[in-house]
Amino acid sequence: MSKLASVAVVALSVTLCLTAPSEALAAKKKAVTSARASKSVKQRAAVEVEPAHPSYGQMAGLHATQDELNLKSGVALVLDQDTDEVLFSKNPEAVLPIASLTKLMTAVIVTEAKQPLDEVLTVTQDDVDTEKHSRSRLKVGTQLTRGEMLHLALMSSENRAAHALGRSYPGGLNAFVTAMNAKAQALGMADTSYVEPTGLSSKNQSSARDLATLVKAAHQHQIIRELSTSPEYQVAVNNRPMQFRNTNMLVRNPSWDIGLQKTGYITEAGRCLVMQAQMAGRKLIMVFLDSAGSRSRIGDAERVRKWINESNPTARVAAPKVTS
């Protein structure tokens, strides 16, 4: 082999030695990336197909009830606040968990007890949710006035605030729950029972008819009307401002005239919503229970409002689904 050929062979060998590892490394990186992407897709698919735990209403088959507005809520009731005329009804007597709609009764008890709203309450370990392990921005040791706690419980559905309100009632939490049930009986809410003031327990149950009665009673109190419809609110926690927003986006919608509202959600109850609102020259009470989907209760409220504004409805009752 000539000297020139030998040099060429050596150069080629050097080139292969330098480039092969680089190409191998690139191929390895590509394989790893592909494997990660495939794993990610599989994980997403697993999440998507994983069945959610059904609500009580779903297990009872309430969503099989047909209604002309095609509502996503298993239970719905719309009535005239002044005349009690029922404009729309879907499974109104079904007794279901009501989640944070409970806090409306909590607010009624606190308001009617006339406890000082400027009294400072402290969040304690007793207020921490040990049932659903829900999160809270109010750390143990947080100090707020009773009025601030009431505001956050109604507007932002703050569980620790609601529990602190019940715990600070004369006689303690047991006396507070007793007062809640006594008030329900006094209002004629025969389908309603409470075991705690937040709604985290699925044992807090009621019907749409009873909740409409509660909305009417709560609406008599100006402070509940104002605090429940407040779009946002700021409190000072450890001398630092903390901003909270309303859990019901409709209070920020200028096309709605809402006089009182409360949202609620736990798995057993589905998405819930009660409101007092004016539309088409009428004061209406609206109740939506066991709605599936994070925005479905809002969509149902919009469907009802459109129907009210576009028609002059008389009583409508949804018919059970006929199967053969």
Salt bridges, closest charged atoms under 4 A:
ASP67 OD2 - LYS90 NZ 2.89
GLU68 OE1 - ARG316 NH1 2.88
ASP80 OD2 - ARG282 NE 3.04
ASP84 OD1 - LYS216 NZ 2.36
GLU85 OE1 - ARG282 NH2 2.84
GLU93 OE2 - ARG209 NE 3.68
GLU112 OE1 - LYS183 NZ 3.14
GLU112 OE2 - HIS221 NE2 2.97
GLU119 OE1 - ARG146 NH1 2.90
ASP127 OD1 - HIS163 ND1 2.69
ASP127 OD2 - ARG167 NH2 2.75
GLU131 OE2 - LYS132 NZ 3.66
GLU232 OE1 - ARG245 NE 3.99
GLU268 OE2 - LYS132 NZ 3.38
ASP290 OD2 - HIS63 NE2 2.70
ASP300 OD1 - ARG303 NH1 2.86
GLU302 OE1 - ARG305 NH2 3.14
